[in-house]
Amino acid sequence: MQVPAPFEYERATSVDQAIGLLERLGGSARLVAGGHSLLPMMKLRLANFEYLIDINDLHAELGYIRFEGAEVRIGALTRHRELLESDELAAVFPIFRDAERVIADPIVRNRGTLGGSLCQADPSEDLSAVCTTLDASCVIRGPGGAQRVVSMEQFHVGPYETAVAENEILTEIRFPFKPDLCGSAYAKVERRAGDWAVVSAGSAVWIGGDGTIVDARVGLAAVGPNTTGIPEISAALRGREPSEELYETAGAIAAHSCEPVTDQRGSADYKRHLANELTRRTLRRAVERTRG
């Protein structure tokens, strides 16, 4: 039976207290909420920490979905189940419901959090691809109430590595809410239900009053060291009318731009094929949703 190395347990009652504990304990401590990624790594001795700081009691402070002006703001401790069940969120960003339906199983979705998913920084992680697609920004709080906001590109420094320092906490994720008609969609190929993606793609499209694309974004997962946004696709689609030819162009750019590796989930060529197909499929669905 695999068990983690011995550790001390602390339970935080506020964000500031959690930050104070992180500052005092330094790199020997790690936050835990759902724990579905961290605890298996500790059992395998791939990660060892002297202290675990339980932040589940902070859900009242950091578990929310709010619509504020031109932004949708989601607390870092908002659970997968809450993202899945929010009709308000699905009405503006249906990509969230698409993704949550293919994430793990009900047990994980009841406990796992948006912030935990992003901070895991797994290149195959679904919600990282969703946040990249929607051009999200991450709010990071540190000692003394200091706060900074970084883009998803800045947040994910590398595989399993983020911009959050040892004495900081990811508190909120913000999504711009534009006045144009918006449609979004997510698709994933997996070996079995709830598994990590072989390849996944998210697309978001904003349509102007004249029927042309004002903006479009595509985010891919499992095809490089981080979840990948592809600005070349955005540039190719802006100002154009949606069409199958345009989706094919975007798919070709996605296949050319990603950097998959051959592993037990499939060959690099197969993953490029999936990047092409899923990009076309999600763009088509996103545009259909702007019309529906």
C-alpha positions in Angstrom: 0.0 0.0 0.0 1.4 3.4 -1.0 1.3 6.1 1.6 2.8 9.6 1.6 5.8 10.6 3.7 4.8 12.0 7.2 3.6 15.6 7.2 2.0 18.2 9.5 -1.5 19.4 8.9 -2.8 22.9 9.3 -6.4 24.2 8.5 -6.7 27.8 7.4 -9.7 29.9 8.2 -9.0 32.9 6.0 -7.0 33.8 2.9 -4.7 36.0 4.9 -4.1 33.3 7.5 -3.2 30.8 4.7 -0.8 33.3 3.2 0.8 33.9 6.6 1.3 30.1 7.1 2.9 29.8 3.6 5.2 32.7 4.4 6.2 31.2 7.7 6.7 27.7 6.5 8.3 28.6 3.1 8.7 25.9 0.5 8.0 23.1 2.9 4.3 23.7 2.7 1.6 23.2 0.1 -2.1 24.1 -0.1 -4.7 21.4 -0.5 -8.3 21.7 -1.5 -9.6 18.8 -3.5 -6.3 17.0 -3.4 -7.0 14.7 -6.3 -3.7 15.5 -8.0 -1.5 16.4 -5.0 -2.2 13.4 -2.8 -1.6 10.7 -5.5 1.8 12.4 -6.2 2.6 12.4 -2.5 1.7 8.7 -2.2 4.1 7.9 -5.1 6.7 10.1 -3.4 6.9 12.3 -6.5 6.1 15.2 -4.2 7.0 15.6 -0.5 6.0 18.4 1.8 6.4 18.8 5.5 3.1 20.7 5.9 -0.3 20.6 4.1 -2.5 23.6 4.6 -6.1 22.7 4.1 -8.1 25.7 2.6 -11.5 24.0 2.2 -12.9 26.4 4.9 -12.2 29.3 2.5 -14.9 28.2 0.1 -17.2 30.8 1.5 -14.6 33.4 0.6 -13.3 32.0 -2.7 -16.1 29.9 -4.1 -18.3 32.1 -6.3 -19.4 33.0 -9.9 -20.0 36.7 -10.3 -21.0 38.9 -13.2 -19.4 42.3 -12.7 -19.6 44.8 -15.5 -17.5 43.6 -18.4 -16.2 40.5 -16.6 -17.2 37.2 -15.2 -15.3 36.5 -12.0 -14.9 33.0 -10.6 -13.3 32.3 -7.2 -10.4 29.9 -7.2 -12.2 27.5 -4.8 -15.3 27.2 -7.0 -15.8 23.5 -7.4 -16.2 21.6 -10.7 -19.8 20.7 -9.8 -20.7 24.4 -9.3 -19.2 25.3 -12.7 -21.1 22.4 -14.3 -24.5 23.3 -12.7 -24.4 27.1 -13.2 -27.0 28.0 -15.8 -25.9 31.6 -15.7 -22.3 30.6 -16.6 -23.5 28.2 -19.3 -25.6 30.9 -20.9 -22.6 33.1 -21.6 -19.7 30.5 -21.8 -21.2 27.1 -22.7 -17.6 25.9 -23.1 -17.5 25.4 -19.3 -20.3 22.9 -19.3 -18.9 21.1 -22.3 -15.6 20.7 -20.4 -17.0 19.8 -17.0 -19.0 17.0 -18.5 -15.8 15.2 -19.6 -13.7 15.9 -16.5 -13.1 12.8 -14.3 -16.1 11.5 -12.3 -18.7 12.9 -9.9 -16.4 12.3 -6.9 -13.7 14.5 -8.3 -16.1 17.1 -9.6 -17.7 17.4 -6.1 -14.3 18.2 -4.5 -11.9 19.5 -7.1 -11.7 23.2 -7.8 -11.0 25.6 -10.6 -7.9 27.0 -8.9 -6.5 23.6 -8.1 -6.8 22.6 -11.7 -5.0 25.7 -12.9 -2.3 25.4 -10.2 -1.6 21.8 -11.1 -0.5 23.1 -14.5 -0.8 19.8 -16.2 -0.4 20.2 -20.0 -3.4 17.9 -20.5 -5.7 19.7 -18.0 -9.1 20.6 -19.4 -9.9 23.9 -17.5 -6.5 25.4 -18.3 -7.5 25.0 -22.0 -10.9 26.6 -21.3 -9.3 29.5 -19.5 -6.7 30.0 -22.3 -9.5 29.9 -24.9 -11.5 32.6 -23.0 -8.5 34.9 -22.5 -8.7 34.6 -18.7 -6.6 36.5 -16.2 -5.5 35.1 -12.9 -5.6 37.2 -9.6 -2.7 36.3 -7.2 -2.7 37.5 -3.7 0.4 37.8 -1.5 1.4 39.0 2.0 0.0 42.3 3.2 -2.9 42.2 0.8 -0.6 42.7 -2.2 -2.4 41.6 -5.4 -1.3 41.1 -9.0 -3.1 40.1 -12.2 -1.4 37.9 -14.8 -2.6 36.4 -18.1 -2.8 32.7 -18.6 0.3 32.8 -20.8 2.2 34.4 -17.8 0.5 32.1 -15.2 1.7 28.8 -16.6 5.5 29.1 -16.5 6.0 25.4 -17.6 4.7 21.9 -17.0 3.5 21.7 -13.4 4.9 25.2 -12.7 3.0 28.4 -12.2 3.7 32.1 -11.5 2.3 31.7 -8.0 5.2 32.2 -5.5 5.6 30.2 -2.3 3.9 32.8 -0.2 1.0 33.6 -2.6 -2.4 32.2 -3.4 -4.5 32.2 -6.6 -7.7 33.8 -5.5 -9.8 34.6 -8.6 -10.0 34.0 -12.4 -11.5 36.8 -14.6 -13.0 36.4 -18.0 -13.7 39.4 -20.3 -17.4 39.6 -21.3 -17.7 41.3 -24.6 -20.9 42.9 -26.0 -20.7 41.0 -29.3 -22.5 37.7 -29.8 -20.3 35.0 -28.3 -20.3 31.3 -28.8 -17.9 28.7 -27.3 -17.4 25.0 -27.4 -15.0 22.3 -26.1 -14.2 18.8 -27.4 -11.9 16.1 -26.1 -10.6 12.8 -27.2 -9.7 10.5 -24.3 -8.9 6.8 -24.0 -11.7 6.2 -21.5 -14.4 8.3 -19.9 -13.0 11.0 -17.5 -9.3 10.3 -18.5 -6.7 12.9 -19.3 -7.0 14.2 -22.8 -5.2 12.6 -25.8 -5.9 16.0 -27.3 -8.6 18.6 -26.5 -9.6 21.9 -28.0 -11.7 24.8 -27.0 -12.9 27.6 -29.2 -14.6 30.9 -28.6 -16.0 33.2 -31.4 -17.4 36.7 -31.1 -19.7 37.8 -34.0 -20.4 41.4 -34.9 -23.7 42.9 -36.1 -22.6 42.5 -39.7 -22.1 38.7 -39.3 -18.3 38.8 -39.4 -16.0 37.4 -36.8 -14.9 40.2 -34.4 -12.5 37.9 -32.5 -11.8 34.2 -32.2 -9.6 32.2 -29.9 -8.6 28.5 -29.8 -6.9 26.8 -26.9 -5.4 23.3 -27.1 -4.3 20.9 -24.4 -2.0 17.8 -24.4 -0.1 19.0 -27.5 2.8 20.9 -25.9 4.5 21.8 -22.6 1.6 24.0 -21.6 -2.0 24.5 -22.7 -1.6 26.4 -25.9 -3.3 29.5 -27.3 -2.8 30.1 -31.1 -2.8 33.8 -32.0 -2.3 32.9 -35.7 -5.8 31.4 -35.7 -7.2 34.6 -34.2 -5.5 36.7 -36.9 -6.7 34.5 -39.7 -10.4 34.6 -38.6 -10.9 38.2 -37.6 -13.0 40.2 -40.1 -14.1 37.0 -42.0 -17.5 35.4 -42.3 -17.7 31.9 -40.8 -17.4 29.1 -43.3 -16.2 25.6 -43.6 -13.2 26.8 -45.6 -12.3 29.1 -42.7 -12.6 26.3 -40.2 -10.3 24.1 -42.4 -7.8 27.0 -42.4 -7.9 27.2 -38.6 -7.5 23.5 -38.2 -4.5 23.4 -40.5 -2.9 26.2 -38.4 -3.6 24.3 -35.2 -2.0 21.2 -36.5 1.1 23.1 -37.7 1.4 25.2 -34.5 1.2 22.5 -31.8 4.1 20.5 -30.5 2.8 17.0 -29.5 5.0 14.1 -28.5 4.5 10.4 -29.2 3.6 8.6 -26.0 1.2 5.8 -24.7 -1.8 7.9 -25.7 -0.8 8.1 -29.4 1.7 9.3 -32.0 2.6 12.9 -32.6 1.0 12.6 -36.1 -2.2 11.3 -34.7 -2.3 14.2 -32.1 -1.8 16.7 -34.9 -4.7 15.2 -36.8 -6.8 15.5 -33.7 -5.8 19.1 -33.1 -6.9 19.9 -36.7 -10.2 18.0 -36.4 -11.1 19.2 -32.9 -10.3 22.8 -33.8 -12.7 22.7 -36.8 -15.3 20.9 -34.8 -15.3 23.3 -31.9 -15.2 26.4 -34.1 -18.2 25.2 -36.1 -20.1 24.5 -32.8 -19.2 27.8 -31.3 -20.5 29.7 -34.4 -23.7 27.6 -34.3 -24.3 28.7 -30.7 -24.1 32.4 -31.7 -27.0 31.7 -34.1 -29.0 29.5 -31.8 
